[in-house]
C-alpha cells in the first residue's frame, strides 16, 4: 500500500456521521483559541512579553500551558499540525483557518530572529543543558519537538517555505549541542523523553538532503531501546509507553528517508513486542498507568488510568505506516478498533474535550479536560487524531495503479489514476434489510444484520484499475459485493475483495454481516467484553456486575434495546435474563455516566426434570 499522491484530496461526505461531527468539534475548538495565548510562552522566551502588554481576548491558558509549567508552549505544535491538515483536506482550503496558520508561522519566524536566529521554542535553552548534565527537567526535548513537528507538518501539508526555513535555522543549535557528546553521553541524554525528535530530523533530511540533518538522525538514534528489540528481547513491559512509540515512529521515518533496512527492522520488532506478543484490551489498547502491560496479564490492570490517548494516537500512526509497507490488513483492523474505542471514545461527543485515560475498572467515569486549563499531552494528540480519519481510509493499491478502501469513513476521494481524474464516494446505505433478533413475529425488534456501504465511482473517461475493499476481522458470515447490481466474488470471512474492471460510472455495494460478540480478557476467560462489529459496548453501572449466560452465544446475555439508527454502527442493548436490569451503549457515546466494559460471567444453571411421571 502507498499513500495517495499529494494532489489527491479526501473530503468528508456531507451526511450525518460521527467522524465529520467530531472533526467539526475540533475545528471549532482550534478556532476558539486565541493566537496570543498560543504564542505566549514563545514570546516570553524571545523576550517580547511584558506584564504590561495588552491582554488577549480570552484568559491566558493554564494547566500545562501556564508559564510555570516546564512543558509550556507544547500545545502550539499540536495546534499547527491539526490546523495544517484541516486546511490541506478542506475542499476550499479553509481560508479563515489558513490565514491563522500562516500568521502563527510568521510570528514564529519573527520570534526566532528576535531570539538570535536559531532558538524558536517556548522553553529556555538551559533546560536542555540541565538534562545533559544530569539535572532533572520535565521533558524539554518533548516540548521543543512539538514546535518542530507543527512547522514540518505545515511545510509538508501546505508547502510553507517559511515553516521549513524556520526548522532549517533551528537545526544547527541541536547539531552544536550534541557534537561533543560521545555515544554513551548521547544515550544518557536521550534516556529522557525525546518525543519525536528522531522523526523530525528524518523529515527534515528527506526535505533538504542536507548531510548535517542526516547526522542528527544518526545522533538521535536510540540503541538502548532499539538493540534489545532487534535481539528479540522485551524492553517495553512496565516502561512508559508514550516515550518509546514516537522514537519508533522516528525509526520508521528514518527508513523511508534513508532506505537503511535496520530502521525498518526496529519498527517491525517493536510492533511484535508491543502488540503481537502482548495481547490487548477489547478496546485495542495495551497500557495502564501510562506503561506497557506485561504480556497477556491484563486482569490486574483494569484501573481508572487505562489506555492513555497519546498511546492510542501514536499506535494508530504506527499501524498506518506498517499497512503502507506490507499491505497486511491486520493493521487496518487495529486502526478501526482503536479509532472507535479510543479516539472517538476519548473525546466528549458534545464538548469536544479529551479524556487523558479510558478507565476500564467497573464503575469508573471518564474525566474530561477543559478548553483552556488542561492542555495535557493527550489534549494535543486528540486535536491531531480527529483530522486523520480520512487519511486512513484510502490508499494506493497493488502496483499503485488502483485504490484500496481500508476504513469505512463516509468520504470522497479525488485523485489521478493512469492519467485519468477519478472520484470515489463512499457512503453508508441505510436501505438495507433487517432481521428479527428478539420478540418473535409479534412486537419484534428489527435490527440491521450488516453494515452496508456504497462506493460510487466516477471517472472522466473509462480507466481500468483494481478497487480493493477491506473485509474486517469482525464479520460474522459471507460478504456480498455487487457492481451495478451484478454479484462479484467475495470471501466468506475477513480479508480483501478485489474488483478489477474498466471504471467510468458505476456503483459498488458491499455488505458486511455483523453481530454481537463476547471477547475475554487475555488472562481471564471468565471475564468478557461485548462488541457489536468493531464497537465495544459499555454497561451503564456503578459497580462490577456478574452476568449469567453462554459466552459462545452472546445473545444469551444481551438483547437489542432499540432499532439501530441510520449512520450509527451500534445501537443500545439491554441485559437479558439477569437478576438486575442493565443497559449497554457504544463506549464512544458514554459521557459522564459510570460504566463497565468487562463483566465476570458464569454459565446458567441447568434445569433438571424429575424423570418419574406423575401419579395418575
FIKEDREN-613094 format. One record per residue (C-alpha): x, y, z; chain. Coordinates in steps of 0.25 Angstrom, whole numbers, padded with zeros to 4 digits. Layout:
! FIKEDREN-613094
ATOM   east  north     up  unit
ATOM      X      Y      Z     A
...
END
This chain:
! FIKEDREN-613094
ATOM   east  north     up  unit
ATOM   0000   0000   0000     A
ATOM   0004   0014  -0002     A
ATOM  -0001   0028   0001     A
ATOM  -0009   0035  -0009     A
ATOM  -0001   0045  -0017     A
ATOM   0000   0059  -0011     A
ATOM  -0010   0065  -0021     A
ATOM  -0021   0054  -0017     A
ATOM  -0031   0060  -0008     A
ATOM  -0040   0053   0002     A
ATOM  -0053   0060   0008     A
ATOM  -0063   0056   0018     A
ATOM  -0076   0053   0011     A
ATOM  -0087   0062   0015     A
ATOM  -0096   0052   0022     A
ATOM  -0098   0051   0037     A
ATOM  -0087   0043   0043     A
ATOM  -0078   0043   0056     A
ATOM  -0065   0045   0048     A
ATOM  -0069   0058   0042     A
ATOM  -0077   0062   0055     A
ATOM  -0064   0060   0063     A
ATOM  -0055   0067   0053     A
ATOM  -0065   0079   0054     A
ATOM  -0063   0080   0069     A
ATOM  -0048   0080   0067     A
ATOM  -0048   0091   0056     A
ATOM  -0057   0100   0065     A
ATOM  -0048   0098   0077     A
ATOM  -0036   0101   0069     A
ATOM  -0042   0114   0064     A
ATOM  -0047   0117   0078     A
ATOM  -0033   0118   0084     A
ATOM  -0026   0132   0084     A
ATOM  -0013   0133   0076     A
ATOM  -0007   0142   0086     A
ATOM  -0010   0131   0097     A
ATOM  -0004   0120   0088     A
ATOM   0009   0128   0085     A
ATOM   0010   0134   0099     A
ATOM   0022   0124   0104     A
ATOM   0029   0126   0091     A
ATOM   0028   0141   0092     A
ATOM   0032   0141   0107     A
ATOM   0045   0133   0103     A
ATOM   0049   0142   0092     A
ATOM   0048   0154   0102     A
ATOM   0036   0160   0095     A
ATOM   0026   0158   0106     A
ATOM   0024   0168   0117     A
ATOM   0014   0169   0129     A
ATOM   0008   0182   0123     A
ATOM   0006   0176   0109     A
ATOM  -0009   0176   0104     A
ATOM  -0017   0165   0109     A
ATOM  -0022   0154   0100     A
ATOM  -0037   0154   0096     A
ATOM  -0038   0142   0105     A
ATOM  -0032   0138   0118     A
ATOM  -0017   0133   0118     A
ATOM  -0016   0118   0116     A
ATOM  -0014   0110   0129     A
ATOM  -0011   0095   0132     A
ATOM   0002   0090   0125     A
ATOM   0002   0103   0117     A
ATOM   0003   0112   0129     A
ATOM   0017   0120   0129     A
ATOM   0021   0112   0142     A
ATOM   0020   0099   0134     A
ATOM   0032   0093   0129     A
ATOM   0024   0088   0117     A
ATOM   0019   0101   0114     A
ATOM   0017   0104   0099     A
ATOM   0016   0089   0094     A
ATOM   0001   0091   0090     A
ATOM   0004   0101   0079     A
ATOM   0011   0090   0071     A
ATOM  -0001   0081   0072     A
ATOM  -0010   0093   0068     A
ATOM  -0001   0095   0056     A
ATOM  -0001   0080   0052     A
ATOM  -0016   0079   0053     A
ATOM  -0019   0092   0046     A
ATOM  -0010   0090   0035     A
ATOM  -0017   0076   0032     A
ATOM  -0031   0083   0033     A
ATOM  -0026   0093   0022     A
ATOM  -0020   0083   0013     A
ATOM  -0032   0074   0013     A
ATOM  -0043   0084   0012     A
ATOM  -0049   0086  -0002     A
ATOM  -0047   0101  -0001     A
ATOM  -0034   0101   0007     A
ATOM  -0041   0107   0019     A
ATOM  -0036   0121   0016     A
ATOM  -0040   0126   0030     A
ATOM  -0032   0115   0037     A
ATOM  -0021   0116   0027     A
ATOM  -0019   0131   0030     A
ATOM  -0018   0128   0045     A
ATOM  -0008   0117   0042     A
ATOM   0001   0126   0033     A
ATOM   0000   0137   0043     A
ATOM   0005   0127   0054     A
ATOM   0017   0123   0045     A
ATOM   0020   0137   0042     A
ATOM   0020   0140   0057     A
ATOM   0030   0128   0060     A
ATOM   0039   0133   0049     A
ATOM   0039   0147   0055     A
ATOM   0042   0141   0069     A
ATOM   0053   0132   0064     A
ATOM   0060   0144   0058     A
ATOM   0058   0153   0071     A
ATOM   0064   0141   0079     A
ATOM   0077   0140   0072     A
ATOM   0073   0133   0059     A
ATOM   0072   0119   0063     A
ATOM   0064   0117   0076     A
ATOM   0049   0117   0073     A
ATOM   0044   0110   0085     A
ATOM   0035   0112   0097     A
ATOM   0045   0108   0108     A
ATOM   0059   0113   0111     A
ATOM   0072   0106   0105     A
ATOM   0077   0103   0119     A
ATOM   0066   0093   0120     A
ATOM   0074   0084   0110     A
ATOM   0087   0087   0117     A
ATOM   0082   0083   0130     A
ATOM   0077   0070   0125     A
ATOM   0091   0068   0118     A
ATOM   0097   0070   0132     A
ATOM   0088   0060   0139     A
ATOM   0079   0070   0146     A
ATOM   0064   0068   0145     A
ATOM   0055   0076   0136     A
ATOM   0042   0071   0130     A
ATOM   0044   0066   0116     A
ATOM   0050   0078   0109     A
ATOM   0052   0070   0096     A
ATOM   0038   0066   0096     A
ATOM   0034   0081   0097     A
ATOM   0043   0086   0086     A
ATOM   0039   0075   0077     A
ATOM   0024   0079   0077     A
ATOM   0028   0093   0071     A
ATOM   0037   0086   0060     A
ATOM   0026   0076   0057     A
ATOM   0016   0087   0055     A
ATOM   0025   0094   0046     A
ATOM   0029   0082   0038     A
ATOM   0014   0078   0036     A
ATOM   0011   0092   0031     A
ATOM   0022   0090   0021     A
ATOM   0018   0076   0017     A
ATOM   0003   0079   0016     A
ATOM   0003   0093   0012     A
ATOM   0016   0095   0005     A
ATOM   0020   0106   0015     A
ATOM   0034   0111   0011     A
ATOM   0035   0120   0024     A
ATOM   0032   0108   0033     A
ATOM   0043   0099   0026     A
ATOM   0053   0111   0027     A
ATOM   0050   0112   0042     A
ATOM   0053   0098   0045     A
ATOM   0065   0099   0036     A
ATOM   0070   0110   0044     A
ATOM   0067   0103   0057     A
ATOM   0075   0090   0054     A
ATOM   0089   0095   0055     A
ATOM   0086   0098   0070     A
ATOM   0084   0083   0072     A
ATOM   0096   0079   0064     A
ATOM   0105   0088   0072     A
ATOM   0098   0083   0085     A
ATOM   0101   0069   0082     A
ATOM   0114   0069   0075     A
ATOM   0123   0068   0087     A
ATOM   0115   0056   0093     A
ATOM   0120   0042   0091     A
ATOM   0110   0031   0089     A
ATOM   0109   0028   0104     A
ATOM   0107   0042   0107     A
ATOM   0097   0043   0096     A
ATOM   0089   0031   0101     A
ATOM   0089   0037   0115     A
ATOM   0083   0050   0109     A
ATOM   0073   0042   0101     A
ATOM   0068   0034   0112     A
ATOM   0060   0046   0116     A
ATOM   0047   0047   0108     A
ATOM   0051   0052   0094     A
ATOM   0037   0052   0087     A
ATOM   0038   0051   0072     A
ATOM   0052   0057   0071     A
ATOM   0057   0046   0062     A
ATOM   0045   0047   0053     A
ATOM   0046   0062   0051     A
ATOM   0061   0060   0047     A
ATOM   0057   0049   0037     A
ATOM   0046   0058   0032     A
ATOM   0056   0070   0030     A
ATOM   0067   0061   0024     A
ATOM   0056   0056   0014     A
ATOM   0052   0070   0011     A
ATOM   0066   0076   0009     A
ATOM   0076   0065   0007     A
ATOM   0086   0072   0016     A
ATOM   0096   0063   0022     A
ATOM   0096   0071   0035     A
ATOM   0082   0067   0036     A
ATOM   0085   0052   0033     A
ATOM   0096   0054   0044     A
ATOM   0085   0058   0054     A
ATOM   0077   0046   0050     A
ATOM   0089   0037   0054     A
ATOM   0091   0044   0067     A
ATOM   0077   0043   0071     A
ATOM   0077   0028   0069     A
ATOM   0072   0020   0082     A
ATOM   0081   0008   0083     A
ATOM   0077   0005   0097     A
ATOM   0063   0003   0092     A
ATOM   0065  -0002   0078     A
ATOM   0076  -0012   0080     A
ATOM   0068  -0020   0091     A
ATOM   0057  -0020   0081     A
ATOM   0065  -0025   0070     A
ATOM   0071  -0036   0079     A
ATOM   0057  -0041   0081     A
ATOM   0056  -0036   0096     A
ATOM   0045  -0029   0103     A
ATOM   0049  -0015   0107     A
ATOM   0035  -0010   0108     A
ATOM   0028  -0017   0120     A
ATOM   0025  -0007   0131     A
ATOM   0032   0004   0123     A
ATOM   0026   0018   0120     A
ATOM   0019   0015   0106     A
ATOM   0018   0028   0100     A
ATOM   0033   0031   0102     A
ATOM   0036   0020   0093     A
ATOM   0025   0020   0082     A
ATOM   0030   0034   0076     A
ATOM   0044   0029   0075     A
ATOM   0040   0016   0067     A
ATOM   0032   0026   0058     A
ATOM   0045   0033   0056     A
ATOM   0051   0020   0052     A
ATOM   0040   0018   0042     A
ATOM   0043   0031   0036     A
ATOM   0058   0029   0036     A
ATOM   0056   0016   0028     A
ATOM   0047   0024   0018     A
ATOM   0057   0035   0017     A
ATOM   0070   0027   0016     A
ATOM   0066   0013   0012     A
ATOM   0074   0007   0023     A
ATOM   0067  -0007   0026     A
ATOM   0072  -0007   0040     A
ATOM   0062   0004   0043     A
ATOM   0050  -0004   0037     A
ATOM   0054  -0016   0045     A
ATOM   0053  -0008   0058     A
ATOM   0039  -0004   0055     A
ATOM   0035  -0018   0052     A
ATOM   0041  -0023   0064     A
ATOM   0034  -0012   0072     A
ATOM   0020  -0016   0067     A
ATOM   0023  -0031   0071     A
ATOM   0027  -0027   0085     A
ATOM   0016  -0017   0087     A
ATOM   0004  -0023   0081     A
ATOM   0006  -0037   0075     A
ATOM   0013  -0043   0087     A
ATOM   0006  -0035   0097     A
ATOM  -0009  -0036   0095     A
ATOM  -0019  -0025   0097     A
ATOM  -0031  -0020   0104     A
ATOM  -0044  -0021   0096     A
ATOM  -0043  -0006   0093     A
ATOM  -0030  -0009   0085     A
ATOM  -0021  -0003   0096     A
ATOM  -0009  -0009   0104     A
ATOM  -0006   0001   0114     A
ATOM  -0009   0004   0129     A
ATOM  -0003   0016   0137     A
ATOM   0004   0020   0124     A
ATOM   0013   0008   0124     A
ATOM   0012  -0005   0115     A
ATOM   0004  -0016   0122     A
ATOM   0012  -0029   0123     A
ATOM   0009  -0039   0112     A
ATOM  -0005  -0045   0114     A
ATOM  -0006  -0040   0128     A
ATOM  -0018  -0031   0127     A
ATOM  -0027  -0034   0138     A
ATOM  -0019  -0027   0149     A
ATOM  -0018  -0015   0141     A
ATOM  -0033  -0011   0140     A
ATOM  -0031   0002   0146     A
ATOM  -0036   0016   0145     A
ATOM  -0024   0020   0137     A
ATOM  -0024   0011   0126     A
ATOM  -0021   0013   0111     A
ATOM  -0015   0027   0110     A
ATOM  -0020   0035   0098     A
ATOM  -0006   0038   0093     A
ATOM  -0002   0023   0092     A
ATOM  -0015   0021   0084     A
ATOM  -0012   0032   0074     A
ATOM   0003   0028   0072     A
ATOM   0000   0013   0071     A
ATOM  -0010   0017   0060     A
ATOM   0001   0025   0053     A
ATOM   0010   0013   0054     A
ATOM  -0001   0003   0049     A
ATOM  -0003   0013   0037     A
ATOM   0012   0012   0034     A
ATOM   0012  -0003   0034     A
ATOM   0000  -0004   0026     A
ATOM   0006   0004   0015     A
ATOM   0019  -0004   0016     A
ATOM   0013  -0018   0016     A
ATOM  -0002  -0017   0011     A
ATOM  -0005  -0026   0023     A
ATOM  -0020  -0023   0026     A
ATOM  -0018  -0027   0041     A
ATOM  -0012  -0013   0043     A
ATOM  -0025  -0007   0037     A
ATOM  -0033  -0015   0047     A
ATOM  -0024  -0009   0058     A
ATOM  -0027   0005   0053     A
ATOM  -0042   0002   0053     A
ATOM  -0043  -0004   0066     A
ATOM  -0035   0007   0073     A
ATOM  -0042   0019   0066     A
ATOM  -0055   0014   0070     A
ATOM  -0051   0011   0084     A
ATOM  -0040   0020   0087     A
ATOM  -0040   0033   0078     A
ATOM  -0055   0034   0078     A
ATOM  -0057   0028   0092     A
ATOM  -0047   0038   0098     A
ATOM  -0054   0051   0092     A
ATOM  -0066   0057   0098     A
ATOM  -0077   0056   0087     A
ATOM  -0083   0069   0091     A
ATOM  -0072   0078   0096     A
ATOM  -0060   0072   0088     A
ATOM  -0051   0071   0101     A
ATOM  -0042   0060   0103     A
ATOM  -0040   0049   0113     A
ATOM  -0026   0046   0117     A
ATOM  -0029   0032   0120     A
ATOM  -0040   0022   0117     A
ATOM  -0043   0015   0130     A
ATOM  -0047   0001   0130     A
ATOM  -0049  -0002   0145     A
ATOM  -0064  -0005   0146     A
ATOM  -0072   0007   0151     A
ATOM  -0062   0017   0146     A
ATOM  -0065   0030   0140     A
ATOM  -0057   0037   0129     A
ATOM  -0050   0050   0133     A
ATOM  -0051   0061   0123     A
ATOM  -0041   0073   0120     A
ATOM  -0045   0087   0120     A
ATOM  -0044   0097   0108     A
ATOM  -0033   0106   0114     A
ATOM  -0028   0100   0127     A
ATOM  -0023   0086   0124     A
ATOM  -0014   0085   0111     A
ATOM  -0009   0071   0115     A
ATOM  -0001   0063   0104     A
ATOM  -0014   0056   0101     A
ATOM  -0021   0069   0099     A
ATOM  -0011   0071   0087     A
ATOM  -0012   0057   0081     A
ATOM  -0027   0058   0082     A
ATOM  -0028   0070   0073     A
ATOM  -0018   0063   0063     A
ATOM  -0025   0050   0063     A
ATOM  -0038   0055   0058     A
ATOM  -0032   0061   0046     A
ATOM  -0027   0047   0041     A
ATOM  -0040   0039   0040     A
ATOM  -0040   0041   0024     A
ATOM  -0025   0039   0024     A
ATOM  -0026   0025   0028     A
ATOM  -0038   0022   0019     A
ATOM  -0032   0021   0005     A
ATOM  -0018   0016   0000     A
ATOM  -0012   0013  -0014     A
ATOM  -0013  -0002  -0016     A
ATOM  -0004  -0012  -0022     A
ATOM   0005  -0006  -0032     A
ATOM   0000   0007  -0029     A
ATOM  -0010   0007  -0041     A
ATOM  -0022   0004  -0032     A
ATOM  -0029   0008  -0019     A
ATOM  -0032   0001  -0006     A
ATOM  -0043   0005   0003     A
ATOM  -0037   0002   0017     A
ATOM  -0047   0009   0026     A
ATOM  -0062   0011   0025     A
ATOM  -0062   0026   0027     A
ATOM  -0072   0034   0019     A
ATOM  -0063   0041   0009     A
ATOM  -0060   0045  -0005     A
ATOM  -0046   0043  -0011     A
ATOM  -0041   0050  -0023     A
ATOM  -0028   0046  -0030     A
ATOM  -0022   0043  -0043     A
ATOM  -0020   0028  -0047     A
ATOM  -0012   0025  -0060     A
ATOM  -0014   0040  -0065     A
ATOM  -0029   0040  -0062     A
ATOM  -0037   0048  -0052     A
ATOM  -0045   0039  -0043     A
ATOM  -0054   0042  -0032     A
ATOM  -0059   0031  -0022     A
ATOM  -0070   0034  -0012     A
ATOM  -0073   0024  -0001     A
ATOM  -0086   0026   0007     A
ATOM  -0094   0017   0017     A
ATOM  -0106   0010   0011     A
ATOM  -0117   0011   0021     A
ATOM  -0127   0004   0012     A
ATOM  -0122  -0010   0016     A
ATOM  -0132  -0021   0020     A
ATOM  -0134  -0024   0035     A
ATOM  -0135  -0037   0042     A
ATOM  -0143  -0041   0055     A
ATOM  -0133  -0043   0067     A
ATOM  -0143  -0043   0078     A
ATOM  -0158  -0044   0081     A
ATOM  -0163  -0054   0071     A
ATOM  -0173  -0050   0060     A
ATOM  -0181  -0040   0069     A
ATOM  -0175  -0027   0074     A
ATOM  -0161  -0032   0069     A
ATOM  -0149  -0022   0070     A
ATOM  -0143  -0022   0056     A
ATOM  -0128  -0018   0054     A
ATOM  -0119  -0018   0042     A
ATOM  -0111  -0030   0041     A
ATOM  -0100  -0024   0034     A
ATOM  -0092  -0011   0030     A
ATOM  -0095  -0007   0016     A
ATOM  -0086   0003   0008     A
ATOM  -0088   0008  -0006     A
ATOM  -0076   0013  -0014     A
ATOM  -0079   0022  -0025     A
ATOM  -0068   0022  -0036     A
ATOM  -0067   0034  -0046     A
ATOM  -0056   0035  -0056     A
ATOM  -0054   0046  -0066     A
ATOM  -0053   0035  -0076     A
ATOM  -0052   0019  -0075     A
ATOM  -0040   0014  -0068     A
ATOM  -0036   0001  -0063     A
ATOM  -0031  -0002  -0049     A
ATOM  -0033  -0010  -0037     A
ATOM  -0042  -0006  -0026     A
ATOM  -0039  -0013  -0013     A
ATOM  -0049  -0013  -0001     A
ATOM  -0045  -0018   0013     A
ATOM  -0053  -0029   0019     A
ATOM  -0051  -0026   0035     A
ATOM  -0048  -0036   0045     A
ATOM  -0062  -0035   0051     A
ATOM  -0070  -0040   0040     A
ATOM  -0079  -0052   0044     A
ATOM  -0083  -0058   0031     A
ATOM  -0081  -0058   0016     A
ATOM  -0079  -0044   0010     A
ATOM  -0087  -0039  -0002     A
ATOM  -0082  -0030  -0013     A
ATOM  -0089  -0024  -0025     A
ATOM  -0085  -0015  -0036     A
ATOM  -0098  -0008  -0042     A
ATOM  -0106  -0020  -0036     A
ATOM  -0097  -0031  -0042     A
ATOM  -0091  -0040  -0031     A
ATOM  -0076  -0041  -0030     A
ATOM  -0067  -0052  -0024     A
ATOM  -0065  -0049  -0009     A
ATOM  -0059  -0056   0003     A
ATOM  -0067  -0063   0014     A
ATOM  -0058  -0057   0025     A
ATOM  -0048  -0046   0027     A
ATOM  -0039  -0042   0016     A
ATOM  -0039  -0034   0003     A
ATOM  -0049  -0032  -0008     A
ATOM  -0043  -0028  -0021     A
ATOM  -0051  -0023  -0033     A
ATOM  -0043  -0021  -0046     A
ATOM  -0050  -0015  -0058     A
ATOM  -0051  -0002  -0066     A
ATOM  -0058   0008  -0058     A
ATOM  -0066   0020  -0063     A
ATOM  -0079   0022  -0056     A
ATOM  -0082   0010  -0046     A
ATOM  -0087   0007  -0032     A
ATOM  -0081  -0003  -0023     A
ATOM  -0089  -0009  -0012     A
ATOM  -0082  -0017   0000     A
ATOM  -0090  -0023   0011     A
ATOM  -0082  -0027   0023     A
ATOM  -0090  -0037   0033     A
ATOM  -0088  -0033   0047     A
ATOM  -0093  -0037   0061     A
ATOM  -0091  -0038   0076     A
ATOM  -0078  -0044   0081     A
ATOM  -0072  -0047   0094     A
ATOM  -0057  -0045   0095     A
ATOM  -0050  -0050   0108     A
ATOM  -0038  -0043   0115     A
ATOM  -0026  -0050   0111     A
ATOM  -0023  -0056   0125     A
ATOM  -0037  -0057   0130     A
ATOM  -0046  -0065   0120     A
ATOM  -0058  -0064   0130     A
ATOM  -0058  -0048   0129     A
ATOM  -0062  -0043   0116     A
ATOM  -0065  -0030   0108     A
ATOM  -0077  -0029   0098     A
ATOM  -0075  -0024   0084     A
ATOM  -0084  -0020   0072     A
ATOM  -0075  -0021   0060     A
ATOM  -0063  -0013   0064     A
ATOM  -0070  -0005   0075     A
ATOM  -0068  -0008   0089     A
ATOM  -0081  -0007   0097     A
ATOM  -0081  -0001   0111     A
ATOM  -0091  -0005   0122     A
ATOM  -0096   0007   0130     A
ATOM  -0094   0003   0144     A
ATOM  -0086   0008   0157     A
ATOM  -0081  -0006   0161     A
ATOM  -0076  -0019   0156     A
ATOM  -0087  -0028   0151     A
ATOM  -0087  -0043   0149     A
ATOM  -0095  -0048   0137     A
ATOM  -0101  -0062   0134     A
ATOM  -0101  -0068   0120     A
ATOM  -0093  -0075   0110     A
ATOM  -0081  -0068   0105     A
ATOM  -0082  -0075   0091     A
ATOM  -0095  -0069   0090     A
ATOM  -0094  -0054   0094     A
ATOM  -0109  -0052   0091     A
ATOM  -0111  -0061   0103     A
ATOM  -0106  -0048   0111     A
ATOM  -0111  -0037   0103     A
ATOM  -0123  -0033   0095     A
ATOM  -0125  -0021   0086     A
ATOM  -0131  -0009   0093     A
ATOM  -0136  -0001   0081     A
ATOM  -0135  -0001   0066     A
ATOM  -0121   0003   0060     A
ATOM  -0122   0018   0055     A
ATOM  -0117   0022   0042     A
ATOM  -0102   0025   0041     A
ATOM  -0100   0018   0055     A
ATOM  -0091   0006   0055     A
ATOM  -0097   0000   0068     A
ATOM  -0110   0003   0076     A
ATOM  -0113   0001   0090     A
ATOM  -0114  -0013   0097     A
ATOM  -0120  -0018   0110     A
ATOM  -0117  -0029   0119     A
ATOM  -0125  -0042   0116     A
ATOM  -0129  -0051   0127     A
ATOM  -0121  -0045   0138     A
ATOM  -0124  -0043   0153     A
ATOM  -0124  -0027   0150     A
ATOM  -0126  -0018   0138     A
ATOM  -0114  -0013   0131     A
ATOM  -0113  -0004   0119     A
ATOM  -0102  -0005   0109     A
ATOM  -0098   0006   0099     A
ATOM  -0086   0009   0090     A
ATOM  -0073   0012   0098     A
ATOM  -0071   0024   0090     A
ATOM  -0085   0030   0093     A
ATOM  -0082   0030   0108     A
ATOM  -0080   0043   0114     A
ATOM  -0082   0045   0129     A
ATOM  -0089   0032   0133     A
ATOM  -0082   0022   0141     A
ATOM  -0079   0009   0133     A
ATOM  -0072  -0004   0132     A
ATOM  -0066  -0011   0120     A
ATOM  -0063  -0024   0126     A
ATOM  -0072  -0034   0133     A
ATOM  -0070  -0047   0140     A
ATOM  -0079  -0058   0134     A
ATOM  -0083  -0071   0138     A
ATOM  -0092  -0082   0131     A
ATOM  -0107  -0082   0134     A
ATOM  -0110  -0094   0144     A
ATOM  -0116  -0106   0137     A
ATOM  -0131  -0109   0140     A
ATOM  -0133  -0123   0143     A
ATOM  -0147  -0130   0142     A
ATOM  -0151  -0142   0150     A
ATOM  -0152  -0154   0140     A
ATOM  -0163  -0160   0149     A
ATOM  -0176  -0158   0142     A
ATOM  -0187  -0152   0152     A
ATOM  -0196  -0162   0158     A
ATOM  -0210  -0164   0151     A
END
